[in-house]
Amino acid sequence: MFFITREKFSGWIFKNLMILLIFLQASLYSFAMGQNVFEVAESVVLPCKYSGNLPERNRSVIWRRYDLKPQTVHLRREEDDLREQNQRFSGRTSMKSDALDSLDFSLTLRKPHLSDSGTYTCILSNDRKEIRVTDVQLQVKVQQVEVTVQEGVESAVLPCKTTAYIEEDDTVEWTRSEPEFMIVYVYQNGSNKAKEQDKFYCERTRMNKEQVKSGDLSLSIKYPTERDVGVYICTIYRKSDVVRQKVILHFVKETFPSWTKGFLVLLVFLLVFGGFLFHFRQYLQSVYKVEVDSGMEFVTLPCKTIVRLPGDIIVTWRNNTSRLVHMYESSSKKLEEQHKQYKKRTEMKGNVKYGDFSLILKNPTDRDTDTYTCTISNKWGKVLIKKQVLLDVKAGPDSLIISIDFGSGFSGYAFNVKPREEGGETQIKRWGYGLGLDTPKTPTCILFDEHEEFLKFGYEAKTAFTNMREEEAGKHYFFENFKTALDCSDLRNQTIKAANDKSIQVFKVFTEVLGYLKDDALETIKAQAKEGEFTASDFTWVLTVPANWGRPAKLFMRDSATKAGLVTKGTKGKLMFVLESEAALTWSLKLQPDGFITQNHSRNSQDQPAGAAEPDTSCNGPPRSQVAVDIEMKQEETIDLLNHQDRNGEVYVVVDCGDETIDFTVHKVLEGGSLKKLFEAPKNHLGGQTVDRKFKLFLKEIFSNGVWDEYEQGFPSEVQKMMYDFISLKHLDKDIQIRCPFNLGMLAEKQKDIETFFDSVEGASWDDGSIRISREKLRSFYDESLQGITESLREIVKKPKNLNIGFIVLVGGLAESQILRQHITDQFGRQYKVLCPLRPQEAILKGAVELGRNPEMVEPQRKRPAWLNFFCEKFKE
């Protein structure tokens, strides 16, 4: 049995109590400390001092970082024991040789790196227990320098210095970390490694090779700008050592650069001189521009000079066509030669002695828009002074207007030459009488001879080309349904192919079309006018364009119109572009309730003519009948809808059902009645030609076994006549009959009895020399077009609810179809008001005339101020 004496037991207790007391005392000294140092420093000391009692045996001091593996940074027993030291600290740590005797356990860490940042723990151990003496939080920072440069300096220096010697294989790298990472400069082996450098700093950065050897790694940046502002890092790579320094570059603009003083002096001089020129502009300018609204009492055309003139002078005012506007001779008026357009409307009230020869023109209208020349000559006829005035009289309610709808499929024009108080109605030229037709538009077909000279347009061009023999047709240039992408930049040099694959410049084709329509319009007006004569410059010309046309296309059309003679350089202000959709909507908003198709109509009922049509406005030929049917809307509801004047905020979807495409445009009525285009939806190529093509394919199905192909090739003019007959009947919603031409019947009879051709097809029958097409079959020709229109409209009405679409307005030639109107009403009539004006194919032309006389109805934001137009014109010239 083992016995312990009382003395030994007491000694054992005392010894352990002392050890416990030592560790408890040591724990009182354990606290966290912070230490900050820059990366370029030679060394940093992590302090750890102990004032308690040390263990008697196996005592040691351990420095650890618990976030590393291995965790040991430094171990000191009687001597350093670095066998388990983390290799990143190899050769860089040390403690005092008498650390255990002096109780100073501080650790020296040489050449601190950014990665050395962390918490270091100083521990006292006796191999059985460990006491945490202290924690040291080390923060290694990149040395930071801030540099500020002024605007305009030749270079900025970003400092970076080190006390260490830079060897040849060491690398110095300058990078920019903010606002974006860039390699600014890489120095190695005595030169810049340009391949790694960002292009922004090429040829702009430099390090001095001689200074680098002494540790000066500063970087120079030539001509610094605001783009150079940011945080730059200078990194030194030498063997296993990495050192970084941070430089922040600031850029300060000069608040008042020295050169601005001279500029301000020059500016003041220019303002004074400019004011002088403005005040005396009428004396100094050779060309002066005057703008005035139609309906003003008078307008003054200035002509002043500071040149001393002889006593006997002759002053003549003439317009651009050399018509005599006014003559002054030796203080007396000579008006014998004055043109009748200006009689009793001109006078000179200025003081001639002091060089004021200005002319007063009374009651100006847009017909007076022109370039006027004031010529002052002596009694022998020698011209002493000549000045020009560009007079632009804005169109008004009584202006002379011609509108042109230049479409890819059909084109036409409308005009109004009478004041409103005389009851002047807009008139539309009718086409096709020679073919037994009566249409408000003619096919956009043009025929040139082999020398590219214009021959015919419209129905005449199509008929002439169709009747040509193959050899003769191959020599001519025939364009039909031509359309080009008028949104590119080089339209003047663009070409289009004719039917014989020959090409002509598109500019020539457009110019000839506009020229023909201009000449035909002037001849038509002249034939109707009881008195007076008109020239192109007397009219405001309104051209309708699609909603998706950009400025290049409109400039191209303006140049074409100028070349065609619609306007001149001095009267370009009388050319106006309006959107097809806003013209159609303008006309629709103007109509009275009986100007719309409002009669209820059922698919199962027979067609019943009803409704009051608008007065006929054909400029030639008998009035054209119009059946008013189809819209599921009560008469009193329509009257209430159209009679109220406050349309502010109403939103309309205009569906232009054209021959080639169906266009969708959404407009809003602004305060004051002007129109604003909200957006245009993608168009589809499912217009009237799609329906016509389905009919033609059906004829080929009826007259099978090559009969139709032979007929189409041998008798193209008869085929064209059949198509014209179908176009005039396809708007009905009932059985239709197309007369079968004699030659088609003869070709069919060669194979078998003509009636048997109809046995194998549904929807058609032979009816004593005519082809009868059933109502259901006729509707099937519309299926593809109606599906496309419905899908497009559904996409539009699904737009944000705050759009508040209230109306769908159907216009265009295909909108005359009862089948189409009834379908749209069936699909959308419960949620939206579906409107269609009588003669919907004429809505765009008539609306364009209204906009010509009331240009304020065009959205004001779309108009540019006169001064901007003037400078744009000058810049273009």
KOLTORKOL-92427 format. One record per residue (C-alpha): residue in one letter; x, y, z. Coordinates in steps of 0.1 Angstrom, whole numbers, padded with zeros to 4 digits, always signed. Each point is the difference from the previous one (the first is absolute). Layout:
REM residues N
AXYZ/...
***
This chain:
REM residues 877
M+0000+0000+0000/F+0012+0034-0010/F-0001+0026+0028/I+0006+0038-0003/T+0011+0019+0029/R-0017+0032+0011/E+0031+0020-0008/K+0002-0014-0036/F-0037+0005-0006/S+0002+0036+0012/G+0029+0006-0023/W-0018-0015-0031/I-0030+0022+0006/F+0021+0031+0004/K+0019-0007-0032/N-0031-0005-0021/L-0017+0031+0015/M+0031+0020-0010/I-0002-0012-0036/L-0037+0007-0002/L+0007+0035+0015/I+0026+0006-0026/F-0023-0009-0029/L-0029+0020+0015/Q+0023+0029+0003/A+0013-0004-0035/S-0036-0001-0013/L-0006+0034+0014/Y+0026+0014-0024/S-0016-0016-0031/F-0017+0027-0022/A-0002+0008-0036/M+0022+0027-0015/G+0000+0016-0035/Q+0030+0007-0022/N-0001+0018-0034/V+0029+0001-0024/F+0006+0008-0037/E+0011-0027-0023/V+0032+0017-0009/A+0012+0001+0037/E+0032-0020+0008/S-0016-0017+0030/V-0027+0002+0026/V+0000-0010+0037/L-0029-0020+0014/P+0001+0010+0038/C-0004-0026+0027/K+0013+0007+0036/Y-0006-0022+0030/S+0003+0010+0037/G-0011-0032+0017/N+0019-0031+0012/L+0014-0025-0025/P-0005-0037+0002/E+0030-0017+0016/R+0005-0026-0027/N-0006-0004-0038/R-0009+0035-0005/S-0005+0014-0035/V-0015+0029-0019/I-0021-0007-0032/W-0012+0025-0025/R-0030-0014-0020/R-0025+0010-0028/Y-0030-0022+0003/D-0012+0008-0035/L+0031-0017-0016/K+0013-0035-0004/P+0023-0007+0016/Q-0008+0026+0027/T+0034+0005+0015/V+0016+0034-0009/H+0029-0003+0025/L+0010-0023+0029/R+0026+0009+0027/R+0012-0024+0027/E+0035+0005+0013/E+0007+0007-0036/D-0021+0005-0032/D-0017-0032-0011/L-0013+0006-0036/R-0005-0036-0012/E-0038+0004-0001/Q+0000+0037-0012/N-0023+0010-0028/Q+0022+0005-0030/R-0015+0033-0010/F+0019+0014+0031/S+0032-0018-0007/G+0030+0023+0007/R-0022+0029+0009/T-0007-0004+0037/S+0022+0004+0031/M-0003+0006+0038/K+0025+0014+0025/S+0026-0025+0011/D-0008+0006+0037/A-0038+0001-0006/L-0007-0026+0028/D+0022+0018+0024/S-0012+0035-0007/L-0036-0011-0004/D-0002+0019-0033/F-0015-0024-0025/S-0004+0025-0028/L+0003-0013-0036/T+0018+0018-0028/L-0014-0006-0035/R+0022+0012-0028/K-0013+0013-0034/P-0037-0003+0008/H-0023-0009-0029/L-0037+0007-0006/S-0006-0037+0007/D+0016+0003+0034/S-0031+0019+0012/G-0018-0020+0027/T-0002-0008+0038/Y+0032-0012+0016/T-0002-0018+0034/C+0028+0000+0026/I-0001-0031+0022/L+0019-0011+0031/S+0002-0038+0004/N+0016-0027+0022/D-0009-0029-0023/R-0031-0008+0021/K-0019+0032+0000/E+0000+0031-0022/I-0008+0035+0011/R-0010+0027-0026/V+0020+0030+0010/T-0012+0024-0027/D-0015+0003-0035/V+0014+0025-0025/Q-0021+0011-0030/L+0025+0008-0028/Q-0012+0021-0029/V+0024+0003-0029/K-0010+0028-0023/V+0011+0011-0034/Q+0017+0033+0003/Q-0023+0028-0013/V+0009+0033-0016/E-0024+0025-0014/V+0009+0021-0030/T-0020+0029-0014/V+0006+0015-0035/Q-0014+0031-0016/E-0017-0001-0034/G+0024+0008-0028/V+0033-0012+0016/E+0024-0019-0023/S+0005-0030+0023/A-0009-0015+0034/V+0025-0019+0022/L-0012-0030+0021/P+0026-0005+0027/C+0012-0035+0011/K+0033-0005+0018/T+0018-0028+0018/T+0032-0003+0019/A+0008-0034-0015/Y+0022-0004-0030/I-0019-0009-0032/E+0018-0027-0020/E-0005-0005-0038/D-0023-0031+0003/D-0022+0018+0025/T-0034+0012-0013/V-0018+0032+0007/E-0036+0001-0010/W-0023+0030+0000/T-0037-0007-0001/R-0032+0020+0004/S-0026-0017+0022/E-0027+0026+0000/P-0023+0009-0017/E+0010-0030-0022/F+0030-0023-0001/M+0027+0009-0025/I+0037-0009-0004/V+0017+0034-0002/Y+0037-0008-0002/V+0022-0031+0004/Y+0037+0005+0006/Q+0024-0030-0003/N+0036-0004-0011/G+0004+0038-0004/S-0029+0006-0024/N-0038+0001-0003/K-0019-0032-0010/A-0023+0018-0024/K-0020-0031-0010/E-0015-0002+0034/Q-0008+0037+0002/D-0036+0013-0005/K-0003+0020-0032/F-0014+0029+0019/Y+0034+0006+0015/C+0022-0008-0030/E+0025+0028-0008/R-0012+0019+0031/T+0019-0017+0029/R+0037-0001+0010/M+0023-0012+0028/N+0036+0014+0003/K+0024-0029-0004/E+0028+0017+0019/Q-0022+0009+0029/V-0015-0035+0002/K+0035-0014+0010/S-0001+0023+0031/G-0035-0012+0010/D-0020+0029-0016/L-0028-0018-0019/S-0021+0030-0006/L-0022+0001-0032/S-0006+0030-0022/I-0033+0004-0020/K+0000+0025-0028/Y-0029+0024-0005/P-0023-0013+0028/T-0037+0003-0004/E-0031-0009+0020/R+0001-0035-0014/D+0033-0005+0018/V-0015+0006+0035/G+0000-0031+0022/V+0020-0023+0023/Y+0034-0012-0012/I+0020-0029+0015/C+0038-0002-0003/T+0010-0037+0005/I+0036-0011+0004/Y+0007-0037-0007/R+0035-0011+0012/K+0007-0036+0004/S-0024-0012+0026/D-0008+0035+0013/V-0029+0022-0011/V-0004+0036+0010/R-0029+0024-0008/Q-0006+0037+0002/K-0033+0018-0008/V-0003+0033-0018/I-0033+0019-0004/L-0001+0024-0029/H-0024+0030+0002/F-0007+0024-0029/V-0011+0036+0006/K-0015+0021-0028/E+0010+0036-0003/T-0030+0021+0011/F+0011+0029-0021/P+0028-0008-0025/S+0021+0028-0013/W-0010-0005-0036/T-0036+0008+0009/K+0008+0036+0006/G+0009+0005-0036/F-0030-0021-0010/L-0023+0022+0021/V+0014+0032-0016/L-0005-0016-0035/L-0036-0011+0010/V-0009+0035+0011/F+0013+0014-0032/L-0019-0026-0021/L-0032+0008+0019/V+0003+0037-0006/F+0009-0006-0036/G-0028-0025-0004/G-0025+0024+0014/F+0012+0026-0024/L-0004-0024-0029/F-0035-0011+0012/H-0011+0036+0003/F+0011+0009-0035/R-0007-0035-0015/Q-0025+0014-0025/Y+0027+0023-0014/L+0027-0026-0002/Q-0017-0033-0009/S-0004-0009-0036/V-0026-0027+0009/Y-0025+0005+0028/K-0026-0024+0012/V-0035+0010+0012/E-0026-0023+0015/V-0036+0010+0005/D-0033-0018+0006/S-0027+0000-0026/G-0028+0025+0007/M+0023+0029+0012/E-0010+0035-0012/F+0034+0005-0017/V+0036-0010+0000/T+0031+0021-0006/L+0027-0013-0024/P+0032+0019+0012/C+0025+0015-0024/K+0023+0026+0015/T+0034+0013-0009/I+0026+0024+0014/V+0015+0005-0034/R-0004+0036-0014/L-0021-0003-0032/P-0006+0025-0028/G-0032+0020-0002/D-0015-0018-0031/I-0005-0036+0009/I-0024-0028-0009/V-0011-0025+0026/T-0016-0033-0011/W-0013-0028+0021/R-0005-0034-0017/N-0008-0035+0011/N+0018-0032-0008/T-0018-0004-0033/S+0009+0036-0010/R-0035+0013+0004/L+0000+0037+0007/V-0011+0006+0035/H+0006+0038+0003/M+0019+0027-0018/Y+0013+0034+0013/E+0015+0027-0023/S+0011+0035+0010/S-0024+0004+0028/S-0030-0012-0021/K-0017-0033-0002/K-0003-0019-0032/L-0024-0029+0004/E-0009-0006-0037/E+0021-0032-0002/Q-0009-0013+0034/H-0012-0035+0001/K-0037-0004+0008/Q+0007-0022+0030/Y+0015+0031+0018/K-0023+0028-0012/K-0011+0024+0027/R+0020-0021+0025/T+0034+0017+0000/E+0015+0034+0010/M+0033+0015+0011/K-0002+0022+0030/G+0037+0002+0009/N+0022+0030-0002/V+0017-0005-0033/K+0024+0029+0006/Y+0015-0019+0029/G+0002-0034-0018/D-0032-0016+0011/F-0016-0018-0029/S-0021-0025+0020/L-0032-0013-0015/I-0033-0005+0018/L-0021-0029-0013/K-0036+0000+0012/N-0021-0030+0010/P+0027-0026-0005/T-0009-0036-0006/D+0020-0032-0004/R-0003+0006-0037/D+0024+0030+0005/T+0027-0023+0014/D+0029+0007-0023/T+0034+0015-0005/Y-0003+0037-0007/T+0028+0020-0016/C+0005+0038+0005/T+0021+0014-0028/I+0012+0037+0001/S+0014+0013-0033/N+0008+0034-0015/K-0019+0016-0029/W+0024-0018-0025/G-0009-0034+0014/K+0032-0007+0019/V-0007-0021+0031/L+0012+0018+0031/I-0014-0022+0028/K-0018-0034+0000/K-0015-0016+0031/Q-0022-0030+0005/V-0027-0007+0026/L-0013-0035+0007/L-0037+0004+0010/D-0016-0030+0017/V-0037+0004+0006/K-0013-0028+0021/A-0030-0019-0013/G-0034+0010+0013/P-0036-0010-0003/D-0003+0015-0035/S+0033-0012-0013/L+0004-0018-0033/I+0008-0036+0008/I+0010-0031-0020/S+0006-0033+0019/I+0017-0030-0015/D-0002-0035+0013/F+0030-0018-0016/G-0006-0036+0009/S+0018-0032-0009/G-0031-0015-0015/F-0023+0030-0009/S+0005+0038-0002/G-0022+0030-0004/Y-0006+0036+0008/A-0026+0024+0015/F-0003+0038-0001/N-0019+0029+0013/V+0002+0034-0018/K-0030+0018+0015/P-0004+0020+0033/R-0022-0015+0026/E-0026+0027-0002/E-0005-0009-0036/G-0008-0035+0010/G+0031-0015-0015/E+0002-0038+0005/T+0031-0022-0004/Q-0001-0017-0033/I+0017-0033-0011/K+0011-0009-0035/R-0018-0032-0012/W+0019-0025-0022/G-0006-0028-0024/Y-0029+0012-0022/G+0017-0014-0031/L-0002-0035+0016/G-0036+0004+0012/L+0013+0007+0036/D-0005+0028+0024/T+0026+0000+0028/P+0014+0028+0023/K+0035-0013-0006/T+0019-0015-0029/P+0026-0028+0001/T+0035+0012+0009/C+0013-0012-0034/I+0024+0020-0022/L+0014-0008-0034/F+0032+0013-0016/D+0013-0005-0035/E+0033-0016-0009/H+0017+0033+0005/E-0014+0004+0035/E-0024+0027-0010/F-0034+0001+0017/L-0029-0013-0020/K-0031-0008+0021/F-0012-0004+0036/G-0028-0019+0018/Y-0026-0020-0019/E+0013+0013-0033/A+0035-0012+0008/K-0012-0034+0011/T-0023-0005-0031/A+0027+0011-0024/F+0026-0023+0014/T-0024-0029+0002/N-0009+0003-0037/M+0037+0001-0011/R+0016-0029-0017/E+0027-0018+0019/E+0028+0015-0021/E-0013+0035+0003/A-0007-0003+0037/G+0036-0011+0006/K+0012+0034-0012/H-0022+0020+0023/Y+0003+0007+0037/F-0032-0008+0018/F-0003+0004+0038/E-0031-0013+0019/N-0006-0001+0038/F+0035+0012+0004/K+0011+0007+0035/T+0035+0008+0015/A+0014+0003+0035/L+0000+0037+0003/D+0019+0001+0033/C+0035-0005-0012/S+0025+0028-0005/D+0009-0002-0037/L-0034+0000-0017/R+0010+0022-0029/N+0023-0027-0013/Q-0023-0029+0007/T-0015-0019-0029/I-0031-0021-0006/K-0006-0027-0025/A-0026+0002-0027/A-0021-0030-0013/N+0028-0008-0025/D+0026-0001+0028/K+0015+0033-0012/S+0007+0026+0026/I-0006+0038+0003/Q+0009+0023+0029/V-0029+0001+0025/F+0004+0038+0001/K-0010+0003-0037/V-0030-0023+0005/F-0013+0019+0030/T+0006+0034-0017/E-0019-0011-0032/V-0030-0013+0021/L-0003+0032+0020/G+0005+0021-0032/Y-0028-0019-0018/L-0024+0004+0029/K+0009+0037+0003/D-0006+0007-0037/D-0033-0020+0000/A-0012+0018+0030/L+0007+0035-0014/E-0017-0010-0033/T-0031-0013+0018/I-0003+0031+0021/K+0006+0022-0031/A-0028-0018-0018/Q-0024+0006+0029/A+0010+0036+0008/K-0023+0026-0015/E+0025+0027+0003/G+0036+0005+0010/E+0031-0020-0006/F+0020-0021+0024/T+0036-0011+0003/A+0016-0025+0023/S+0013+0027+0022/D-0035+0012+0007/F-0008-0032+0020/T+0010-0015+0033/W+0010-0036-0008/V-0008-0026+0026/L+0017-0034-0004/T-0012-0029+0021/V+0026-0024+0014/P-0001-0032+0021/A+0004+0004+0038/N+0033-0019+0000/W+0018+0023-0024/G+0031+0017+0013/R+0016+0033-0008/P+0023-0014-0028/A-0031-0013-0019/K-0018+0034+0004/L+0030+0019-0012/F+0002-0023-0030/M-0037+0007-0008/R+0005+0037+0005/D+0029-0001-0025/S-0021-0020-0024/A-0029+0025+0003/T+0023+0029-0006/K+0015-0017-0031/A-0035-0007-0012/G-0010+0037+0003/L-0025-0002+0028/V+0021+0026+0019/T+0031+0020-0007/K+0029+0008+0023/G-0017+0031+0010/T-0034-0016+0006/K+0010-0031+0019/G-0021+0012+0029/K-0031-0008-0021/L+0009-0037+0001/M-0015-0019+0030/F+0002-0036+0011/V-0028-0016+0020/L-0004-0036+0013/E-0025-0021-0019/S-0016-0010+0032/E-0004+0035+0014/A-0015+0012-0033/A-0025-0028+0001/L-0009+0008+0036/T-0002+0037-0006/W-0026-0006-0027/S-0019-0025+0022/L-0002+0025+0029/K-0013+0026-0024/L-0030-0020-0013/Q-0035+0003+0011/P-0017-0032+0013/D-0016-0007-0034/G+0035-0001-0015/F+0007-0034+0016/I-0013-0034-0008/T-0024-0005+0029/Q-0028-0023-0012/N-0004-0032+0019/H+0007-0031-0021/S-0001-0037+0007/R+0020-0026-0018/N-0032-0020-0006/S-0019+0030-0014/Q+0000+0011-0036/D+0019+0033-0009/Q-0022+0030+0005/P+0012+0035-0012/A-0005+0025+0028/G+0015+0030+0017/A+0007+0035-0013/A+0032+0003-0019/E+0022+0030-0001/P-0004+0023-0030/D+0017-0012-0031/T+0033+0018-0006/S+0012-0016-0032/C+0017+0025-0022/N-0011-0019-0032/G-0026-0025-0009/P-0033-0010+0017/P-0004-0004+0037/R+0011-0034+0014/S-0025-0019+0020/Q+0010-0013+0035/V-0019-0026+0020/A+0000+0009+0037/V-0003-0032+0020/D+0016-0023+0025/I+0009+0019+0032/E-0017-0014+0031/M-0007+0034+0015/K-0033+0018+0006/Q-0005+0033-0019/E-0007+0020+0031/E+0031-0014+0016/T+0021+0011-0029/I-0015+0035+0000/D+0009+0003+0037/L+0035-0013-0006/L+0008+0023-0029/N-0018+0032+0010/H+0018+0008+0033/Q+0028+0024-0005/D+0022-0009+0030/R+0022-0027-0014/N+0030+0008+0022/G+0018-0032+0010/E-0019-0023-0023/V+0021-0028-0015/Y-0006-0014-0035/V+0014-0030-0018/V+0002+0008-0037/V+0000-0032-0021/D+0010+0009-0036/C-0011-0029-0021/G+0021+0006-0031/D+0006-0019-0032/E+0033-0015+0011/T+0002+0004+0038/I-0022+0005+0030/D+0014+0028+0022/F-0009+0006+0037/T+0007+0033+0017/V-0012+0013+0033/H-0008+0037+0004/K-0011+0022+0030/V-0020+0032-0003/L+0017+0027+0020/E-0014+0031+0016/G-0010+0024-0028/G-0007-0028-0024/S+0035-0007-0014/L+0010-0036-0005/K+0029-0019+0015/K+0013-0033-0013/L+0005-0023+0030/F+0015-0029-0020/E-0003-0021-0031/A-0003-0037+0002/P+0018-0024-0025/K-0018-0001-0033/N-0009-0032-0018/H+0000-0007-0037/L-0035-0013-0001/G-0018+0028-0018/G-0023+0000-0030/Q+0026-0018-0022/T-0002-0030+0022/V-0038-0003-0006/D+0006+0005-0038/R+0026-0027+0000/K-0023-0025+0016/F-0026+0007-0027/K+0025-0005-0027/L+0011-0033+0014/F-0036-0011+0002/L-0004+0007-0037/K+0030-0021-0007/E-0016-0028+0021/I-0032+0003-0020/F+0017+0000-0035/S+0024-0028+0007/N+0022-0021-0023/G+0019+0030-0012/V-0029+0020-0013/W+0004+0030+0023/D+0038+0001-0005/E-0004+0000-0038/Y-0027+0027+0003/E+0021+0022+0024/Q+0030-0001-0023/G-0019+0005-0032/F-0025+0027+0010/P+0014+0020+0029/S-0022+0031-0008/E-0031-0021+0005/V+0013-0015+0032/Q+0006+0036+0012/K-0036+0009-0009/M-0013-0030+0020/M+0021+0012+0030/Y-0015+0035-0003/D-0035-0015+0000/F+0008-0020+0031/I+0015+0030+0018/S-0032+0020-0005/L-0022-0029+0013/K+0021-0015+0029/H-0012+0026+0025/L-0035-0016-0001/D-0012-0027+0024/K-0020-0021-0024/D+0003-0022-0030/I+0018+0018-0028/Q+0002-0006-0038/I+0031+0005-0022/R-0005+0000-0037/C+0020-0028-0017/P+0020+0015-0029/F-0005-0016-0034/N+0036-0012-0004/L+0000-0017+0034/G-0033-0018-0010/M+0015-0011-0033/L+0032-0015+0016/A-0022-0018+0025/E-0024-0014-0026/K+0030-0015-0019/Q+0004-0025+0029/K-0035-0006+0011/D-0034+0016+0006/I+0007+0032+0021/E-0027-0009+0025/T+0019-0032+0010/F+0030+0021+0012/F-0022+0011+0030/D-0010-0036+0010/S+0031-0006+0020/V+0002+0033+0019/E-0021+0014+0029/G-0012+0036+0001/A-0003+0007-0037/S-0024-0008-0028/W-0006+0008-0037/D-0029+0025-0006/D-0006+0006-0037/G+0033+0016-0009/S+0010+0011+0035/I+0019-0015+0028/R-0021+0001+0032/I+0020+0000+0033/S-0020-0008+0031/R-0001+0023+0030/E+0018-0026+0022/K+0028-0004-0026/L+0005+0037-0002/R+0003+0002+0037/S+0027-0027+0000/F+0022+0023-0022/Y+0001+0023+0030/D+0009-0026+0027/E+0038+0006+0000/S-0004+0038+0001/L-0026+0000+0027/Q+0020-0023+0022/G+0030+0023-0003/I-0020+0032+0007/T-0016-0016+0030/E+0033-0012+0015/S+0016+0034-0005/L-0030+0018+0016/R+0001-0023+0030/E+0036+0007+0006/I-0007+0038-0001/V-0029-0001+0024/K+0021-0021+0024/K+0022+0030+0006/P-0001+0017+0034/K-0035+0007+0013/N+0008+0037+0004/L+0001+0003-0038/N-0038+0001+0001/I-0007-0009-0036/G-0036+0009-0009/F-0003-0002-0038/I+0011-0021-0029/V-0002+0020-0033/L+0001-0021-0033/V+0012+0018-0031/G+0016-0009-0033/G-0013-0019-0031/L-0004-0033+0017/A-0021+0016+0027/E-0028+0003-0025/S-0005-0037+0004/Q-0031-0009+0019/I+0016-0033+0009/L+0030+0017+0017/R-0021+0026+0018/Q-0024-0025+0014/H+0029-0023+0012/I+0017+0029+0019/T-0033+0010+0015/D-0008-0036+0011/Q+0035-0003+0016/F+0004+0034+0016/G-0034+0018-0001/R-0010-0008+0035/Q+0030+0017+0016/Y+0009+0027-0025/K-0019+0023-0024/V+0007-0012-0035/L-0003+0028-0026/C+0004+0001-0037/P-0006+0031-0021/L-0020-0002-0033/R+0025-0004-0028/P+0028-0011+0023/Q+0025+0000-0028/E-0003+0038-0003/A+0004+0007+0037/I+0038+0005-0002/L-0001+0024-0030/K-0028+0021+0014/G+0016+0001+0035/A+0033+0011-0015/V-0018+0030-0016/E-0015+0009+0034/L+0034-0002+0017/G+0014+0022-0028/R-0025+0027+0009/N+0003-0006+0038/P+0036-0009+0007/E-0005+0007+0037/M-0018-0033+0002/V+0033-0017-0004/E+0016-0007+0034/P+0019+0032+0010/Q+0030-0020+0014/R+0007-0013-0035/K+0005+0035-0014/R+0034+0017+0001/P+0004+0037+0005/A+0005+0021-0031/W+0035+0010+0010/L+0010-0037+0004/N-0014-0008-0034/F+0019+0030-0015/F+0034-0011+0014/C-0006-0037-0010/E-0006+0012-0035/K+0031+0021+0000/F+0020-0028+0014/K-0012-0024-0026/E+0008+0024-0028/
***
